[in-house]
């Protein structure tokens, strides 16, 4: 019985970490929406500084508390560089989606990642795709569709770029989840992984923001736009807090959950984030969701409940049989 309890306890810990990650991450859209609306900062510039401030937060913290987290095997650097590229793509698309769609809708759209992660996890990492997971994916996708309003007449014509950006961002997020699980299987510490992936992501976004002639939505029009906020210290403080609190906390806890849970399960649990974001956006930004969108949020929550109830019981039964 003791051997049977260990897998269940580890899984419960993984679920708790994923739910906490969702709670932390749910505030990122609020920060991004406020910065975009108040200061008009281009999305790519905002994404760059968010990633850079994560690194500037973690380096001194690790140096003081646990210097070993700063070191990584050189053989892991190419993998972390590729991981950072996926993260930079996700952060860029996510930030642009918030600017185009608003905090609540952008957050729900990105959780189309649950379906992508489940399918790709099955194909690439041989993760199990059982009935509970399929039901959770269906509920999550249905909820995303309702919140995004894609069934409403003219919704694609009116905001096709916003919806497409959000869904492609979901695919990039699925890539992040899969690579996070793979990093755990390689034995990389989740906090070291966080530091290096955000470092590489900041470097890639810096190169993009320096590229000349990118006259596109959300991109810096000239290199001087990189310091868009200038001497607006309140804006810099809010940008730093965005990186230091919800980003470090959210992605750190997500990486820790991926050491315990399959990437598809962690991704579906973290899809609770839209529920948290919707409530916060209602209180702080005055964003309102229609009854259909609220129904969509409830479907996402229901998918996580189904996943936890049936995946958990299946895991427990399997553990008992193995003992």
Secondary structure, 3 states (H helix, E strand, C coil): CHHHHHHHHHHHHHHHHHHHHHHHHCCHHHHHHHHHHHHCCCHHHHHHHHHHHHHHHHHHHHHHHCHHHHCCCHHHHHHHHHHHHHHHHHHHHHHHHHHHHCHHHHHHHHCCHHHHHHHHHHHHCCCCCCHHHHHHHHHHHHHHHHHHCCCCCCHHHHHHHHHHHHHHHHHHHHHHHHHHHHHHHCCCCHHHHHHHHHHHHHHHHHHHHHCCCCCCCCCCCCHHHHHCCCCCHHHHHHHHHHHHHHHHHHHHHHHHHCCCCCHHHHHHHHCCHHHHHHHHHHHHCCCCCCHHHHHHHHHHHHHHHHHHHHHHHHHHHHHHHHC
